[in-house]
Amino acid sequence: MNILINAYTLTTGGGKRILMDFIYNIENININIDINIKFYFYVPNILDYSDIKNPNMYFFELPKLFKKKIMQPFVKYYFNYNIKKYNIDKIFSMGNIALQTIKPQLLLLHWAYAVYPEKDIWEKMDFKSFINRKLRLYLFKTNLKYATCVVLQTKNIEKRLKLLYKVNNTIVIPNSVDHHYDLNDDSYTYSFPEGKKLLYLTHFYTHKNLEILIPLAKIIKKESYDYKIIITIEENQHYLAKKFLKDIRTYQLESIICNIGPVTFSAISSLYKQCDALIMPTLLESFGLTYIEAMYFNLPILTSDRDFAHDVCKDSAYYFDPLDELSILNAIDNLFLNKNLMKEKLKVYPSILKSFGTNKDVAKKYIDVMIKL
C-alpha cells in the first residue's frame, strides 16, 4: 500500500509538531496486518527530515512555484500527477484542506477557524488576515467533499463540524504528549527576572489575543505585583507582532513582559521547568497542545473560559474572561494565593494525560484508520 502524506503547509506551531510526532513514531508501530506500507511525505522543508533513513519513507518538497499562495488552487494538478506517478492508494491530508482526488482520503482538521463563525473572533483580526482566512475557509468548504473521513482532535470540534457542515464521516483522535524525542533536554538556562513566571508559549496569531497582555501588564506594574509574563514572539511573525512588541517598549513594560523570542523544540523542556504557570488568553484552539505539555511538566494552567479549553483541561485549569484583564488578574491571584486548590487541580493531570494515550498510540490510530478507508 502506498500512502501519500499531504503535509506541505505544516510549517510552524502545533501543525509541525503533529507531523514530526507522526513521522518519528511510524518506525515503532506494530501494524497488525500483513501489508507493506510505503509513505510518501510532502513536507515544507525536506532538509528537516534528512536524518530519517527508513526505506519505506520518502520525502518530497513542492517546487517553489506551487508554494506561492496564489498558486494554491493549482496544487491539485501537481499532486494528481504524483498520485499516478507513485501509484498512490490512499491520501492522508494533515493540513486541514483535502486534496481534490477520487482516492480514499483521510483529512486531519486542526484549524479552529473552520468551525468557529463567532463574530468576536472574525471581527478582531486585521483585514489582511481576514481575507486570507476567508479564502482558506472557502478552500476547506469546497474540498471537504473529497474527504472519505475527517479526523478531529476533540469532541467539541467534532460537534461543531457536524453542526455546521452536516458531516458524519468523522473520528476523534486527540493529540498526545509523552516522552518526546525533544522534551527532555534541561540544558538551556534563561535569564528570567525574579517573580512568578507565567509562560505564553506561542507564535503570533490574532486569535492568540496577545494584546490583552498590555493592559494586564500595566496593572501588574502599577500595583507592584510579583508576576512576570514570558512570551516567545518575533517581529516577522505578523505585522501586528511588530506593533505589539513596540507597545511593550512604549509603555515601558519590559520589566513585566519578557520576550525571549521563538523557542526551538529542544529548548521546550528547559523553558517549562523554569516557569511557574502557563497562561493562555487565546480566543480559539482546535486542541491546544500547549495545555497537555503544561500538564506533562506539572505547570498550573490559566486559560480562557471557552469550550475548547474546557474540553481538554476539564476542571484542572483556572478559567478567566480572555477579553477582561481584571478577570485574568483575579485568576492569577487565585492560583498563587490558594495552594490547596492548586494541588487539587494538579492531581487531575495524570488521568487527563492518560486518556490521550501516547504519541505512538496516535500515530497507530491514524494508520489504522487509513488502512480501513
C-alpha positions as CSV (number, residue, x, y, z in Angstrom):
1,M,0.0,0.0,0.0
2,N,1.3,3.4,-1.0
3,I,0.1,6.3,1.2
4,L,0.7,10.0,0.3
5,I,1.0,12.3,3.3
6,N,-0.1,15.8,2.3
7,A,1.7,18.0,4.9
8,Y,3.4,20.7,2.8
9,T,1.6,23.5,4.7
10,L,2.7,22.5,8.2
11,T,5.5,25.0,8.7
12,T,5.0,26.1,12.3
13,G,3.5,25.5,15.7
14,G,1.2,22.7,16.5
15,G,0.8,21.5,12.9
16,K,4.5,21.0,12.5
17,R,4.6,19.2,15.9
18,I,1.8,16.8,14.9
19,L,3.7,16.0,11.7
20,M,7.0,15.4,13.4
21,D,5.4,13.2,16.1
22,F,3.7,11.1,13.4
23,I,7.0,10.7,11.4
24,Y,9.1,9.8,14.4
25,N,6.6,7.2,15.7
26,I,5.9,5.4,12.5
27,E,9.0,3.2,12.8
28,N,7.9,1.9,16.2
29,I,4.4,0.9,15.3
30,N,3.4,-2.7,15.0
31,I,0.7,-2.8,12.4
32,N,-1.4,-6.0,12.9
33,I,-1.9,-6.6,9.2
34,D,0.1,-8.4,6.5
35,I,0.8,-5.5,4.3
36,N,3.8,-3.4,3.3
37,I,3.2,0.3,3.6
38,K,5.3,2.9,1.9
39,F,4.8,6.6,2.9
40,Y,5.3,9.5,0.5
41,F,5.6,12.6,2.6
42,Y,5.2,16.1,1.1
43,V,6.7,18.5,3.6
44,P,7.5,22.2,3.8
45,N,11.3,21.7,4.0
46,I,12.9,18.4,3.0
47,L,16.1,19.2,4.9
48,D,14.2,19.0,8.3
49,Y,13.9,15.3,7.7
50,S,17.2,14.4,6.1
51,D,18.3,12.3,9.1
52,I,15.4,9.8,8.5
53,K,16.7,6.7,6.7
54,N,13.6,4.5,6.7
55,P,13.4,2.7,3.3
56,N,9.6,2.9,3.4
57,M,9.5,6.6,3.9
58,Y,10.1,9.1,1.1
59,F,10.2,12.8,1.4
60,F,9.4,15.5,-1.2
61,E,9.2,19.3,-1.3
62,L,6.9,21.2,-3.5
63,P,8.5,23.2,-6.3
64,K,8.8,26.9,-5.4
65,L,6.2,27.8,-8.0
66,F,3.5,25.8,-6.1
67,K,4.4,27.2,-2.7
68,K,3.1,30.6,-3.6
69,K,-0.4,31.3,-2.1
70,I,-1.7,32.5,-5.5
71,M,-0.9,29.0,-6.9
72,Q,-2.8,27.1,-4.2
73,P,-5.8,26.3,-6.5
74,F,-3.4,24.7,-8.9
75,V,-1.6,22.4,-6.4
76,K,-4.2,19.7,-7.2
77,Y,-2.6,19.2,-10.7
78,Y,0.8,18.7,-9.1
79,F,-0.5,16.2,-6.6
80,N,-2.7,14.3,-9.1
81,Y,0.4,13.9,-11.4
82,N,2.4,12.4,-8.5
83,I,-0.5,10.2,-7.3
84,K,-0.4,8.5,-10.6
85,K,3.5,8.5,-10.8
86,Y,3.9,6.7,-7.4
87,N,0.8,4.6,-7.7
88,I,-0.7,6.1,-4.6
89,D,-3.5,4.1,-3.0
90,K,-4.6,6.4,-0.2
91,I,-4.1,10.0,1.0
92,F,-3.6,11.5,4.4
93,S,-4.1,15.3,4.3
94,M,-2.7,16.7,7.5
95,G,-3.1,20.4,6.6
96,N,-6.8,21.0,7.0
97,I,-7.7,21.1,3.3
98,A,-8.4,17.9,1.4
99,L,-6.8,17.2,-2.0
100,Q,-9.2,17.1,-5.0
101,T,-8.8,13.4,-5.7
102,I,-11.1,10.3,-6.0
103,K,-8.6,8.3,-3.9
104,P,-9.7,7.4,-0.4
105,Q,-8.6,10.3,1.8
106,L,-8.2,10.9,5.5
107,L,-8.4,14.6,6.4
108,L,-7.0,15.9,9.7
109,L,-8.7,19.2,10.8
110,H,-6.8,21.2,13.4
111,W,-7.7,24.7,12.1
112,A,-10.3,26.0,14.5
113,Y,-11.4,28.9,12.3
114,A,-13.2,26.3,10.1
115,V,-15.8,25.7,12.9
116,Y,-15.8,29.0,14.8
117,P,-18.0,31.5,12.9
118,E,-18.4,33.7,16.1
119,K,-18.2,37.4,15.3
120,D,-15.9,38.3,18.2
121,I,-13.2,36.0,16.6
122,W,-13.6,37.1,13.0
123,E,-14.0,40.8,13.7
124,K,-10.9,41.0,15.9
125,M,-8.4,40.2,13.1
126,D,-6.9,42.7,10.7
127,F,-8.2,43.0,7.1
128,K,-5.3,41.0,5.5
129,S,-5.7,38.1,7.9
130,F,-9.5,38.2,7.5
131,I,-9.2,37.9,3.7
132,N,-6.6,35.1,3.9
133,R,-8.7,33.1,6.3
134,K,-11.8,33.6,4.3
135,L,-10.0,32.2,1.2
136,R,-8.7,29.3,3.3
137,L,-12.2,28.7,4.6
138,Y,-13.5,28.7,1.1
139,L,-11.0,26.0,0.1
140,F,-11.8,24.0,3.2
141,K,-15.5,24.0,2.4
142,T,-15.1,23.3,-1.3
143,N,-12.7,20.4,-0.8
144,L,-14.4,18.8,2.2
145,K,-16.5,16.6,0.0
146,Y,-13.3,14.8,-1.2
147,A,-12.5,13.6,2.4
148,T,-13.6,10.0,3.0
149,C,-13.2,10.5,6.7
150,V,-12.3,13.6,8.8
151,V,-10.2,13.3,12.0
152,L,-10.9,15.8,14.8
153,Q,-8.8,16.3,17.9
154,T,-11.7,16.9,20.4
155,K,-15.4,16.1,20.8
156,N,-16.0,19.8,20.8
157,I,-14.6,20.3,17.3
158,E,-16.4,17.2,16.0
159,K,-19.7,18.5,17.4
160,R,-19.1,21.9,15.7
161,L,-18.1,20.4,12.4
162,K,-21.2,18.2,12.3
163,L,-23.5,21.1,13.1
164,L,-22.0,23.5,10.6
165,Y,-21.3,21.1,7.6
166,K,-23.6,18.1,8.2
167,V,-20.6,15.8,8.1
168,N,-21.0,12.3,9.6
169,N,-17.8,10.5,8.5
170,T,-15.7,11.6,11.5
171,I,-13.5,10.2,14.1
172,V,-11.8,11.8,17.2
173,I,-8.1,11.1,17.7
174,P,-6.7,13.6,20.3
175,N,-3.2,14.9,20.5
176,S,-0.8,13.5,23.0
177,V,2.4,14.2,24.7
178,D,4.7,11.7,26.3
179,H,8.5,11.2,26.4
180,H,9.1,13.2,23.3
181,Y,12.4,12.9,21.5
182,D,12.8,16.6,22.3
183,L,11.1,17.3,25.6
184,N,13.8,16.0,28.0
185,D,16.7,18.4,27.5
186,D,17.3,20.5,30.6
187,S,20.5,22.2,29.4
188,Y,19.0,25.6,28.5
189,T,19.1,28.4,31.1
190,Y,17.1,31.5,30.7
191,S,17.9,34.8,32.4
192,F,14.4,35.5,33.7
193,P,13.7,38.3,36.2
194,E,12.6,37.4,39.8
195,G,8.9,36.8,40.3
196,K,6.2,34.3,39.4
197,K,6.8,33.5,35.8
198,L,3.7,33.0,33.6
199,L,4.5,31.4,30.2
200,Y,2.6,32.0,27.0
201,L,4.4,29.8,24.5
202,T,3.0,30.7,21.1
203,H,3.6,32.1,17.6
204,F,1.9,35.4,17.0
205,Y,-1.6,34.9,15.6
206,T,-4.5,37.3,16.1
207,H,-6.6,34.6,17.8
208,K,-3.9,34.2,20.4
209,N,-5.1,37.5,21.8
210,L,-1.6,38.6,22.9
211,E,-2.7,42.3,23.0
212,I,-4.7,41.7,26.3
213,L,-1.3,41.3,28.0
214,I,-0.6,45.0,27.6
215,P,-3.4,46.3,29.9
216,L,-2.8,43.3,32.2
217,A,0.9,44.2,32.5
218,K,0.0,47.8,33.2
219,I,-2.0,46.8,36.2
220,I,0.7,44.4,37.4
221,K,3.3,47.1,37.2
222,K,1.1,49.8,38.8
223,E,0.2,47.6,41.7
224,S,3.7,46.1,42.0
225,Y,2.5,42.5,41.8
226,D,5.3,39.9,41.6
227,Y,4.2,38.5,38.3
228,K,6.3,38.2,35.1
229,I,4.8,37.2,31.7
230,I,7.1,35.2,29.4
231,I,6.3,35.3,25.7
232,T,8.0,33.8,22.6
233,I,7.3,36.3,19.8
234,E,9.3,37.6,16.8
235,E,8.6,40.7,14.8
236,N,8.4,39.0,11.5
237,Q,5.7,36.5,12.6
238,H,3.0,39.1,11.7
239,Y,2.9,42.8,11.0
240,L,0.8,43.2,14.2
241,A,3.6,41.4,16.2
242,K,5.9,44.4,15.5
243,K,3.3,46.8,16.9
244,F,2.7,44.6,19.9
245,L,6.4,44.4,20.8
246,K,6.6,48.2,20.2
247,D,3.8,48.8,22.6
248,I,5.6,46.8,25.3
249,R,8.5,49.3,24.9
250,T,6.4,52.4,24.6
251,Y,4.5,51.7,27.8
252,Q,7.8,50.6,29.5
253,L,6.5,47.1,30.3
254,E,9.8,45.2,29.6
255,S,10.1,44.5,33.3
256,I,6.7,42.7,33.3
257,I,6.6,41.2,29.8
258,C,9.8,39.3,29.0
259,N,10.0,38.3,25.3
260,I,12.6,35.6,24.7
261,G,11.7,35.1,21.0
262,P,11.0,31.8,19.3
263,V,12.0,28.6,21.1
264,T,13.4,25.5,19.5
265,F,11.8,22.2,20.2
266,S,14.9,21.1,22.0
267,A,14.6,24.0,24.5
268,I,11.0,23.5,25.4
269,S,11.7,21.2,28.4
270,S,14.0,23.8,30.0
271,L,11.5,26.6,29.4
272,Y,8.6,24.8,31.0
273,K,10.7,23.8,34.0
274,Q,11.9,27.4,34.6
275,C,8.3,28.8,34.7
276,D,5.6,28.7,37.4
277,A,2.4,28.5,35.3
278,L,1.0,28.5,31.8
279,I,-1.1,31.5,30.8
280,M,-3.3,31.3,27.5
281,P,-5.8,34.1,26.9
282,T,-6.5,32.6,23.5
283,L,-9.8,33.1,21.7
284,L,-9.9,29.7,20.0
285,E,-8.0,26.4,19.6
286,S,-8.6,23.2,17.8
287,F,-6.9,21.3,20.6
288,G,-4.2,23.3,22.4
289,L,-1.1,21.1,22.5
290,T,0.4,23.6,25.0
291,Y,-2.2,22.6,27.5
292,I,-1.1,19.0,27.8
293,E,2.6,20.0,27.6
294,A,2.0,22.1,30.7
295,M,0.3,19.1,32.3
296,Y,3.3,16.9,31.4
297,F,5.6,19.4,33.2
298,N,3.1,19.8,36.1
299,L,2.5,23.5,35.5
300,P,-0.8,25.1,36.6
301,I,-2.9,26.3,33.7
302,L,-4.5,29.7,33.4
303,T,-6.7,30.0,30.3
304,S,-9.8,31.3,28.6
305,D,-13.3,30.3,29.8
306,R,-14.2,28.9,26.3
307,D,-15.5,25.5,25.2
308,F,-12.2,24.3,23.6
309,A,-10.3,24.9,26.8
310,H,-12.9,23.0,29.0
311,D,-12.8,20.1,26.6
312,V,-9.1,19.5,27.1
313,C,-8.4,20.8,30.6
314,K,-11.7,19.8,32.3
315,D,-11.6,21.1,35.9
316,S,-7.8,21.3,36.1
317,A,-7.5,24.8,34.8
318,Y,-8.1,28.3,36.2
319,Y,-10.5,30.0,33.8
320,F,-11.0,33.7,33.0
321,D,-12.6,36.0,30.5
322,P,-9.8,36.5,27.9
323,L,-11.1,40.0,27.0
324,D,-11.0,41.3,30.5
325,E,-7.6,42.0,32.1
326,L,-9.1,42.2,35.6
327,S,-10.6,38.7,35.2
328,I,-7.2,37.4,34.2
329,L,-5.5,39.0,37.1
330,N,-8.1,37.6,39.5
331,A,-7.4,34.1,38.2
332,I,-3.6,34.6,38.6
333,D,-4.2,35.8,42.2
334,N,-6.4,32.8,42.9
335,L,-3.7,30.5,41.6
336,F,-0.9,31.7,43.8
337,L,-3.0,32.6,46.9
338,N,-4.7,29.2,47.3
339,K,-2.1,26.5,47.4
340,N,-4.6,23.8,48.4
341,L,-6.7,24.4,45.3
342,M,-3.6,24.3,43.1
343,K,-2.7,20.9,44.5
344,E,-6.2,19.6,43.8
345,K,-6.1,20.8,40.2
346,L,-2.6,19.3,39.6
347,K,-3.9,15.9,40.9
348,V,-6.2,15.7,37.9
349,Y,-3.3,15.9,35.3
350,P,-2.3,12.2,35.2
351,S,-5.8,11.0,34.5
352,I,-6.3,13.6,31.7
353,L,-2.9,12.7,30.1
354,K,-3.6,9.0,30.3
355,S,-6.9,9.5,28.4
356,F,-5.0,10.9,25.5
357,G,-2.6,7.9,25.2
358,T,0.9,8.3,23.8
359,N,2.2,9.7,20.5
360,K,2.8,6.2,19.3
361,D,-0.9,5.4,20.0
362,V,-1.9,8.5,18.0
363,A,0.2,7.5,15.0
364,K,-1.1,3.9,15.1
365,K,-4.7,5.2,15.1
366,Y,-4.0,7.4,12.1
367,I,-2.6,4.4,10.2
368,D,-5.4,2.0,11.3
369,V,-8.0,4.4,10.0
370,M,-6.2,4.8,6.7
371,I,-6.0,1.1,6.2
372,K,-9.7,0.8,6.8
373,L,-10.7,3.7,4.4
